[in-house]
Amino acid sequence: MGLDMLLYDQEGGLIKVLEIPAELHRHIFGETEVWNSYPELRKIRDYYKTNLYLGSAEINRLQSDLEQISLFLNSGGKELARQLI
């Protein structure tokens, strides 16, 4: 089971539901130690943490963090990250 991300607009309306697959989580946090260099990735490391709120700037940084860390992942991890981005 992956981590669900619910994206809302400024008025609280649901825009989109995304999932960070469990396999991608394992690739990011199990294959490499460089994730610790990315502030937004550190926020999602705790797989069981609930209700993490990110603003639009933080979501943009998370996207950037995923793009950058994908350079350190194997081909399977790269593909999963690319699909999410």
MMTF fields as JSON, N, C-alpha, C and O atoms, coordinates in Angstrom:
{
  "mmtfVersion": "1.0.0",
  "mmtfProducer": "UNKNOWN",
  "numBonds": 339,
  "numAtoms": 340,
  "numGroups": 85,
  "numChains": 1,
  "numModels": 1,
  "chainsPerModel": [1],
  "groupsPerChain": [85],
  "chainIdList": ["A"],
  "bondAtomList": [4, 2, 8, 6, 12, 10, 16, 14, 20, 18, 24, 22, 28, 26, 32, 30, 36, 34, 40, 38, 44, 42, 48, 46, 52, 50, 56, 54, 60, 58, 64, 62, 68, 66, 72, 70, 76, 74, 80, 78, 84, 82, 88, 86, 92, 90, 96, 94, 100, 98, 104, 102, 108, 106, 112, 110, 116, 114, 120, 118, 124, 122, 128, 126, 132, 130, 136, 134, 140, 138, 144, 142, 148, 146, 152, 150, 156, 154, 160, 158, 164, 162, 168, 166, 172, 170, 176, 174, 180, 178, 184, 182, 188, 186, 192, 190, 196, 194, 200, 198, 204, 202, 208, 206, 212, 210, 216, 214, 220, 218, 224, 222, 228, 226, 232, 230, 236, 234, 240, 238, 244, 242, 248, 246, 252, 250, 256, 254, 260, 258, 264, 262, 268, 266, 272, 270, 276, 274, 280, 278, 284, 282, 288, 286, 292, 290, 296, 294, 300, 298, 304, 302, 308, 306, 312, 310, 316, 314, 320, 318, 324, 322, 328, 326, 332, 330, 336, 334],
  "bondOrderList": [1, 1, 1, 1, 1, 1, 1, 1, 1, 1, 1, 1, 1, 1, 1, 1, 1, 1, 1, 1, 1, 1, 1, 1, 1, 1, 1, 1, 1, 1, 1, 1, 1, 1, 1, 1, 1, 1, 1, 1, 1, 1, 1, 1, 1, 1, 1, 1, 1, 1, 1, 1, 1, 1, 1, 1, 1, 1, 1, 1, 1, 1, 1, 1, 1, 1, 1, 1, 1, 1, 1, 1, 1, 1, 1, 1, 1, 1, 1, 1, 1, 1, 1, 1],
  "groupList": [{"groupName": "MET", "atomNameList": ["N", "CA", "C", "O"], "elementList": ["N", "C", "C", "O"], "formalChargeList": [0, 0, 0, 0], "bondAtomList": [1, 0, 2, 1, 3, 2], "bondOrderList": [1, 1, 2], "singleLetterCode": "M", "chemCompType": "L-PEPTIDE LINKING"}, {"groupName": "GLY", "atomNameList": ["N", "CA", "C", "O"], "elementList": ["N", "C", "C", "O"], "formalChargeList": [0, 0, 0, 0], "bondAtomList": [1, 0, 2, 1, 3, 2], "bondOrderList": [1, 1, 2], "singleLetterCode": "G", "chemCompType": "PEPTIDE LINKING"}, {"groupName": "LEU", "atomNameList": ["N", "CA", "C", "O"], "elementList": ["N", "C", "C", "O"], "formalChargeList": [0, 0, 0, 0], "bondAtomList": [1, 0, 2, 1, 3, 2], "bondOrderList": [1, 1, 2], "singleLetterCode": "L", "chemCompType": "L-PEPTIDE LINKING"}, {"groupName": "ASP", "atomNameList": ["N", "CA", "C", "O"], "elementList": ["N", "C", "C", "O"], "formalChargeList": [0, 0, 0, 0], "bondAtomList": [1, 0, 2, 1, 3, 2], "bondOrderList": [1, 1, 2], "singleLetterCode": "D", "chemCompType": "L-PEPTIDE LINKING"}, {"groupName": "TYR", "atomNameList": ["N", "CA", "C", "O"], "elementList": ["N", "C", "C", "O"], "formalChargeList": [0, 0, 0, 0], "bondAtomList": [1, 0, 2, 1, 3, 2], "bondOrderList": [1, 1, 2], "singleLetterCode": "Y", "chemCompType": "L-PEPTIDE LINKING"}, {"groupName": "GLN", "atomNameList": ["N", "CA", "C", "O"], "elementList": ["N", "C", "C", "O"], "formalChargeList": [0, 0, 0, 0], "bondAtomList": [1, 0, 2, 1, 3, 2], "bondOrderList": [1, 1, 2], "singleLetterCode": "Q", "chemCompType": "L-PEPTIDE LINKING"}, {"groupName": "GLU", "atomNameList": ["N", "CA", "C", "O"], "elementList": ["N", "C", "C", "O"], "formalChargeList": [0, 0, 0, 0], "bondAtomList": [1, 0, 2, 1, 3, 2], "bondOrderList": [1, 1, 2], "singleLetterCode": "E", "chemCompType": "L-PEPTIDE LINKING"}, {"groupName": "ILE", "atomNameList": ["N", "CA", "C", "O"], "elementList": ["N", "C", "C", "O"], "formalChargeList": [0, 0, 0, 0], "bondAtomList": [1, 0, 2, 1, 3, 2], "bondOrderList": [1, 1, 2], "singleLetterCode": "I", "chemCompType": "L-PEPTIDE LINKING"}, {"groupName": "LYS", "atomNameList": ["N", "CA", "C", "O"], "elementList": ["N", "C", "C", "O"], "formalChargeList": [0, 0, 0, 0], "bondAtomList": [1, 0, 2, 1, 3, 2], "bondOrderList": [1, 1, 2], "singleLetterCode": "K", "chemCompType": "L-PEPTIDE LINKING"}, {"groupName": "VAL", "atomNameList": ["N", "CA", "C", "O"], "elementList": ["N", "C", "C", "O"], "formalChargeList": [0, 0, 0, 0], "bondAtomList": [1, 0, 2, 1, 3, 2], "bondOrderList": [1, 1, 2], "singleLetterCode": "V", "chemCompType": "L-PEPTIDE LINKING"}, {"groupName": "PRO", "atomNameList": ["N", "CA", "C", "O"], "elementList": ["N", "C", "C", "O"], "formalChargeList": [0, 0, 0, 0], "bondAtomList": [1, 0, 2, 1, 3, 2], "bondOrderList": [1, 1, 2], "singleLetterCode": "P", "chemCompType": "L-PEPTIDE LINKING"}, {"groupName": "ALA", "atomNameList": ["N", "CA", "C", "O"], "elementList": ["N", "C", "C", "O"], "formalChargeList": [0, 0, 0, 0], "bondAtomList": [1, 0, 2, 1, 3, 2], "bondOrderList": [1, 1, 2], "singleLetterCode": "A", "chemCompType": "L-PEPTIDE LINKING"}, {"groupName": "HIS", "atomNameList": ["N", "CA", "C", "O"], "elementList": ["N", "C", "C", "O"], "formalChargeList": [0, 0, 0, 0], "bondAtomList": [1, 0, 2, 1, 3, 2], "bondOrderList": [1, 1, 2], "singleLetterCode": "H", "chemCompType": "L-PEPTIDE LINKING"}, {"groupName": "ARG", "atomNameList": ["N", "CA", "C", "O"], "elementList": ["N", "C", "C", "O"], "formalChargeList": [0, 0, 0, 0], "bondAtomList": [1, 0, 2, 1, 3, 2], "bondOrderList": [1, 1, 2], "singleLetterCode": "R", "chemCompType": "L-PEPTIDE LINKING"}, {"groupName": "PHE", "atomNameList": ["N", "CA", "C", "O"], "elementList": ["N", "C", "C", "O"], "formalChargeList": [0, 0, 0, 0], "bondAtomList": [1, 0, 2, 1, 3, 2], "bondOrderList": [1, 1, 2], "singleLetterCode": "F", "chemCompType": "L-PEPTIDE LINKING"}, {"groupName": "THR", "atomNameList": ["N", "CA", "C", "O"], "elementList": ["N", "C", "C", "O"], "formalChargeList": [0, 0, 0, 0], "bondAtomList": [1, 0, 2, 1, 3, 2], "bondOrderList": [1, 1, 2], "singleLetterCode": "T", "chemCompType": "L-PEPTIDE LINKING"}, {"groupName": "TRP", "atomNameList": ["N", "CA", "C", "O"], "elementList": ["N", "C", "C", "O"], "formalChargeList": [0, 0, 0, 0], "bondAtomList": [1, 0, 2, 1, 3, 2], "bondOrderList": [1, 1, 2], "singleLetterCode": "W", "chemCompType": "L-PEPTIDE LINKING"}, {"groupName": "ASN", "atomNameList": ["N", "CA", "C", "O"], "elementList": ["N", "C", "C", "O"], "formalChargeList": [0, 0, 0, 0], "bondAtomList": [1, 0, 2, 1, 3, 2], "bondOrderList": [1, 1, 2], "singleLetterCode": "N", "chemCompType": "L-PEPTIDE LINKING"}, {"groupName": "SER", "atomNameList": ["N", "CA", "C", "O"], "elementList": ["N", "C", "C", "O"], "formalChargeList": [0, 0, 0, 0], "bondAtomList": [1, 0, 2, 1, 3, 2], "bondOrderList": [1, 1, 2], "singleLetterCode": "S", "chemCompType": "L-PEPTIDE LINKING"}],
  "groupTypeList": [0, 1, 2, 3, 0, 2, 2, 4, 3, 5, 6, 1, 1, 2, 7, 8, 9, 2, 6, 7, 10, 11, 6, 2, 12, 13, 12, 7, 14, 1, 6, 15, 6, 9, 16, 17, 18, 4, 10, 6, 2, 13, 8, 7, 13, 3, 4, 4, 8, 15, 17, 2, 4, 2, 1, 18, 11, 6, 7, 17, 13, 2, 5, 18, 3, 2, 6, 5, 7, 18, 2, 14, 2, 17, 18, 1, 1, 8, 6, 2, 11, 13, 5, 2, 7],
  "groupIdList": [1, 2, 3, 4, 5, 6, 7, 8, 9, 10, 11, 12, 13, 14, 15, 16, 17, 18, 19, 20, 21, 22, 23, 24, 25, 26, 27, 28, 29, 30, 31, 32, 33, 34, 35, 36, 37, 38, 39, 40, 41, 42, 43, 44, 45, 46, 47, 48, 49, 50, 51, 52, 53, 54, 55, 56, 57, 58, 59, 60, 61, 62, 63, 64, 65, 66, 67, 68, 69, 70, 71, 72, 73, 74, 75, 76, 77, 78, 79, 80, 81, 82, 83, 84, 85],
  "secStructList": [7, 7, 3, 3, 3, 3, 3, 3, 7, 6, 6, 1, 7, 3, 3, 3, 3, 3, 3, 3, 7, 2, 2, 2, 2, 2, 2, 2, 2, 2, 2, 7, 1, 4, 4, 4, 4, 7, 2, 2, 2, 2, 2, 2, 7, 7, 6, 6, 7, 7, 7, 7, 7, 7, 7, 2, 2, 2, 2, 2, 2, 2, 2, 2, 2, 2, 2, 2, 2, 4, 4, 4, 1, 7, 2, 2, 2, 2, 2, 2, 2, 2, 2, 2, 7],
  "xCoordList": [0.844, 0.0, 0.892, 1.823, 0.607, 1.411, 0.921, -0.041, 1.612, 1.225, 0.285, 0.637, -0.89, -1.837, -1.557, -1.251, -1.67, -1.558, -2.856, -3.251, -3.516, -4.754, -4.439, -3.978, -4.683, -4.387, -5.686, -6.658, -5.685, -6.861, -6.564, -5.421, -7.606, -7.44, -7.568, -7.758, -7.464, -7.483, -8.797, -8.829, -9.879, -11.189, -11.473, -12.537, -10.542, -10.721, -11.34, -11.678, -11.493, -12.036, -10.951, -9.831, -11.285, -10.329, -10.005, -10.906, -8.717, -8.269, -7.873, -8.284, -7.069, -6.509, -6.035, -5.653, -6.066, -5.528, -4.348, -4.485, -3.205, -2.0, -1.534, -1.88, -0.762, -0.178, 1.318, 1.778, 2.067, 3.495, 3.576, 3.414, 3.827, 3.816, 4.824, 5.894, 4.468, 5.361, 6.713, 7.751, 6.696, 7.947, 8.839, 10.053, 8.26, 9.05, 9.602, 10.756, 8.801, 9.262, 10.475, 11.448, 10.424, 11.559, 12.786, 13.906, 12.575, 13.701, 14.371, 15.595, 13.563, 14.116, 14.832, 15.96, 14.18, 14.701, 15.505, 16.148, 15.478, 16.224, 17.475, 18.439, 17.471, 18.606, 19.679, 20.823, 19.331, 20.272, 20.153, 19.105, 21.208, 21.193, 21.072, 20.95, 21.105, 21.079, 19.725, 19.626, 18.68, 17.354, 17.398, 16.6, 18.326, 18.435, 18.812, 18.635, 19.327, 19.705, 18.516, 18.646, 17.37, 16.204, 15.114, 14.49, 14.886, 13.976, 12.558, 11.97, 12.012, 10.634, 10.561, 9.567, 11.58, 11.595, 11.703, 11.129, 12.431, 12.534, 11.153, 10.893, 10.268, 8.926, 8.096, 7.215, 8.362, 7.548, 8.253, 7.747, 9.397, 10.12, 9.329, 9.301, 8.689, 7.905, 6.64, 5.68, 6.662, 5.594, 4.246, 3.204, 4.25, 3.003, 2.521, 1.512, 3.233, 2.817, 1.545, 1.409, 0.637, -0.615, -0.752, -0.157, -1.548, -1.935, -0.759, -0.624, 0.06, 1.141, 0.605, 0.156, 0.649, 0.12, 1.262, 2.195, 1.177, 2.173, 1.487, 0.449, 2.064, 1.562, 2.083, 2.853, 1.668, 2.06, 3.574, 4.139, 4.233, 5.693, 6.371, 7.347, 5.849, 6.424, 6.166, 7.012, 5.014, 4.723, 5.681, 6.176, 5.946, 6.914, 8.303, 9.021, 8.685, 10.0, 10.029, 11.055, 8.923, 8.857, 9.032, 9.738, 8.399, 8.558, 10.02, 10.563, 10.646, 12.056, 12.933, 13.856, 12.638, 13.394, 13.28, 14.271, 12.07, 11.877, 12.649, 13.242, 12.64, 13.402, 14.89, 15.555, 15.403, 16.832, 17.243, 18.283, 16.446, 16.84, 16.717, 17.384, 15.872, 15.733, 17.06, 17.253, 17.961, 19.29, 20.065, 20.965, 19.724, 20.437, 19.734, 20.244, 18.573, 17.785, 18.063, 18.532, 17.769, 17.898, 16.778, 15.931, 16.771, 15.827, 14.37, 13.521, 14.077, 12.712, 12.284, 11.163, 13.171, 12.878, 12.734, 11.865, 13.586, 13.502, 12.142, 11.519, 11.685, 10.406, 9.246, 8.34, 9.264, 8.203, 8.189, 7.124, 9.363, 9.46, 8.96, 8.239, 9.344, 8.922, 7.395, 6.798, 6.77, 5.313, 4.627, 3.572, 5.216, 4.627, 4.819, 3.93, 5.97, 6.292, 5.412, 5.508],
  "yCoordList": [-1.171, 0.0, 1.238, 1.34, 2.165, 3.364, 4.491, 4.347, 5.616, 6.827, 7.641, 7.98, 7.953, 8.741, 10.221, 10.692, 10.942, 12.394, 12.949, 12.629, 13.771, 14.417, 15.884, 16.589, 16.34, 17.717, 18.521, 18.15, 19.627, 20.478, 21.869, 22.323, 22.543, 23.938, 24.849, 24.374, 26.139, 27.116, 27.108, 27.48, 26.682, 26.651, 25.31, 25.13, 24.376, 23.073, 22.022, 20.934, 22.328, 21.346, 20.376, 20.782, 19.112, 18.085, 18.234, 18.271, 18.319, 18.444, 17.081, 16.701, 16.354, 15.106, 14.233, 14.729, 12.941, 11.977, 11.289, 10.75, 11.311, 10.654, 9.636, 9.724, 8.689, 7.712, 7.628, 7.519, 7.68, 7.37, 5.874, 5.436, 5.084, 3.63, 3.168, 3.756, 2.117, 1.566, 1.21, 1.368, 0.732, 0.363, 1.582, 1.497, 2.704, 3.928, 4.37, 4.79, 4.281, 4.631, 3.784, 4.301, 2.492, 1.606, 1.998, 1.988, 2.343, 2.76, 4.009, 4.072, 4.991, 6.265, 6.097, 6.563, 5.434, 5.404, 4.152, 4.086, 3.154, 1.928, 1.783, 1.145, 2.367, 2.201, 3.255, 3.05, 4.357, 5.47, 6.215, 6.195, 6.851, 7.688, 9.166, 10.006, 9.491, 10.907, 11.565, 12.792, 10.776, 11.353, 12.352, 13.288, 12.154, 13.027, 14.461, 15.386, 14.64, 15.965, 16.749, 17.93, 16.102, 16.728, 16.96, 16.006, 18.218, 18.535, 17.988, 17.503, 18.057, 17.59, 16.073, 15.524, 15.388, 13.925, 13.467, 12.445, 14.213, 13.854, 13.843, 13.052, 14.727, 14.813, 13.562, 13.222, 12.872, 11.7, 10.39, 9.319, 10.455, 9.232, 8.342, 7.123, 8.944, 8.169, 7.686, 8.436, 6.432, 5.832, 5.861, 5.846, 5.901, 5.814, 7.16, 7.229, 8.211, 9.541, 9.942, 9.678, 10.566, 10.962, 12.472, 13.2, 12.914, 14.318, 15.285, 16.171, 15.102, 16.038, 17.064, 16.705, 18.327, 19.379, 20.107, 20.58, 20.191, 20.884, 21.972, 21.735, 23.151, 24.234, 24.07, 23.152, 24.954, 24.82, 24.919, 24.213, 25.781, 25.896, 24.599, 24.164, 23.985, 22.727, 21.582, 20.704, 21.593, 20.567, 20.717, 19.721, 21.95, 22.184, 21.701, 21.129, 21.928, 21.462, 19.938, 19.328, 19.317, 17.852, 17.293, 16.304, 17.916, 17.494, 17.615, 16.711, 18.722, 18.924, 17.883, 17.334, 17.616, 16.604, 15.24, 14.52, 14.888, 13.603, 13.541, 12.514, 14.637, 14.687, 14.479, 13.727, 15.147, 15.07, 13.719, 13.18, 13.163, 11.887, 10.751, 9.726, 10.918, 9.851, 9.563, 8.472, 10.522, 10.305, 9.217, 8.603, 8.974, 8.003, 6.649, 5.721, 6.527, 5.3, 4.374, 4.815, 3.089, 2.158, 2.441, 3.301, 1.733, 2.035, 1.901, 2.69, 0.911, 0.752, 1.929, 2.42, 2.384, 3.54, 4.808, 5.634, 4.972, 6.141, 6.206, 7.266, 5.06, 5.018, 5.349, 6.093, 4.808, 5.111, 6.595, 7.203, 7.168, 8.599, 9.435, 10.414, 9.048, 9.794, 9.787, 10.804, 8.654, 8.554, 9.468, 10.034, 9.611, 10.457, 11.94, 12.757, 12.266, 13.669, 14.14, 15.294],
  "zCoordList": [0.0, 0.0, 0.0, 0.799, -0.89, -1.007, -0.116, 0.638, -0.227, 0.501, -0.382, -1.512, 0.114, -0.651, -0.475, 0.62, -1.582, -1.57, -2.116, -3.237, -1.337, -1.761, -2.021, -1.124, -3.225, -3.594, -3.602, -4.261, -2.857, -2.726, -3.255, -3.231, -3.732, -4.14, -2.914, -1.794, -3.136, -2.032, -1.248, -0.075, -1.907, -1.251, -0.581, 0.011, -0.666, -0.039, -0.935, -0.47, -2.208, -3.15, -3.598, -3.906, -3.633, -4.041, -5.522, -6.36, -5.842, -7.221, -7.778, -8.875, -7.004, -7.522, -6.367, -5.307, -6.592, -5.637, -6.316, -7.414, -5.668, -6.164, -5.138, -3.96, -5.584, -4.667, -4.902, -6.039, -3.814, -3.882, -3.618, -2.479, -4.662, -4.49, -3.44, -3.286, -2.729, -1.707, -2.317, -1.676, -3.551, -4.212, -4.432, -4.247, -4.821, -4.987, -3.642, -3.555, -2.602, -1.255, -0.886, -0.338, -1.18, -0.894, -1.715, -1.205, -2.986, -3.826, -3.251, -3.139, -2.893, -2.408, -1.077, -0.911, -0.128, 1.234, 1.557, 2.605, 0.672, 0.921, 0.078, 0.501, -1.106, -2.023, -1.848, -2.253, -1.262, -1.21, 0.116, 0.761, 0.5, 1.703, 1.351, 2.242, 0.062, -0.331, -0.093, -0.134, 0.155, 0.406, 1.554, 1.599, 2.478, 3.644, 3.256, 4.048, 2.049, 1.563, 1.011, 0.691, 0.899, 0.292, 1.348, 1.813, 1.723, 2.828, 2.662, 3.629, 1.468, 1.288, 1.34, 1.818, 0.863, 0.953, 2.4, 2.776, 3.205, 4.628, 5.28, 6.187, 4.81, 5.388, 5.108, 5.897, 3.999, 3.657, 3.989, 3.654, 4.634, 4.968, 5.915, 5.746, 6.907, 7.869, 7.174, 7.0, 6.788, 5.99, 6.704, 6.049, 8.018, 8.779, 9.314, 10.015, 8.986, 9.426, 8.677, 7.482, 9.374, 8.736, 8.693, 9.488, 7.749, 7.636, 7.586, 8.431, 6.609, 6.333, 5.344, 4.255, 5.718, 4.869, 4.178, 4.826, 2.855, 2.055, 1.245, 0.625, 1.253, 0.411, -1.004, -1.288, -1.885, -3.294, -3.481, -4.316, -2.719, -2.839, -2.398, -3.009, -1.333, -0.844, -1.827, -1.997, -2.462, -3.475, -4.648, -5.178, -5.057, -6.141, -5.74, -6.56, -4.483, -4.02, -3.945, -4.247, -3.549, -3.517, -4.928, -5.124, -5.894, -7.28, -7.708, -8.342, -7.363, -7.69, -6.985, -7.586, -5.71, -4.962, -5.644, -5.766, -6.089, -6.771, -8.079, -8.41, -8.817, -10.067, -9.801, -10.513, -8.777, -8.498, -7.922, -8.301, -7.013, -6.41, -7.408, -7.264, -8.424, -9.415, -10.116, -10.651, -10.117, -10.712, -9.976, -10.549, -8.712, -7.889, -7.815, -7.187, -8.447, -8.359, -9.54, -10.589, -9.357, -10.471, -11.475, -11.231, -12.587, -13.668, -13.216, -13.63, -12.372, -11.867, -11.019, -11.151, -10.148, -9.305, -10.114, -9.832, -11.129, -12.004, -12.686, -12.751, -13.194, -13.903, -12.968, -13.347, -11.758, -10.794, -10.432, -10.322, -10.248, -9.927, -11.09, -10.897, -12.291, -13.494, -13.628, -13.982, -13.348, -13.442, -12.431, -12.718, -11.267, -10.233, -10.542, -10.302, -11.067, -11.36, -12.493, -12.911]
}
